[in-house]
Amino acid sequence: MGHQVFERMLDSRARTRSVFAGVLGCDDSELALTHSTTSGVNIAVMGLDWQPGDRLIDLSGNIPHGARSIDFVVSLEPFYTRFYIYQPGFPDSIQQCCSSKSTAVLRIPVIDGRYCVRQSQPQMKWTVRVLLKPAIEM
């Protein structure tokens, strides 16, 4: 009896994975089922290429519904350092500034409102001001 229950559980997990993969538009092999949301988030965060000094900016609860982009006004000191920002899980979304300017504006698309920040030098100082532009299409 125990072996049959185990086989049904494995079959059920495979079907569930397949259904969710279809909803998300990905392959079954790209989807992981975990026993809780917390566990899944911890697995994903531990898989990120975090570097010493990286920061996470979480604006997910503060972005108006329908906002498609956010302008980050970045100020650096010293001005020749580099500031990088990207969305967790989307390494191709990385943008940098400030190209020998002390202040620059980066327009970043909204996915889930969380952004990773990386600095080129540990001793550099930076500030970020966020300007929201809903840019809603009707």
MOBEL-V927399 format. One record per helix or strand. SS is the DSSP state (@ for helix, = for strand). FROM is the first residue (numbers start at 1). TO is the last residue. Records with the same first field share a line. If there is no record, write none. Layout:
SS=FROM-TO  FROM-TO
//
This chain:
@=2-24  28-30  37-46
==55-58  69-77  83-87  90-97  103-109  114-119  125-133
//
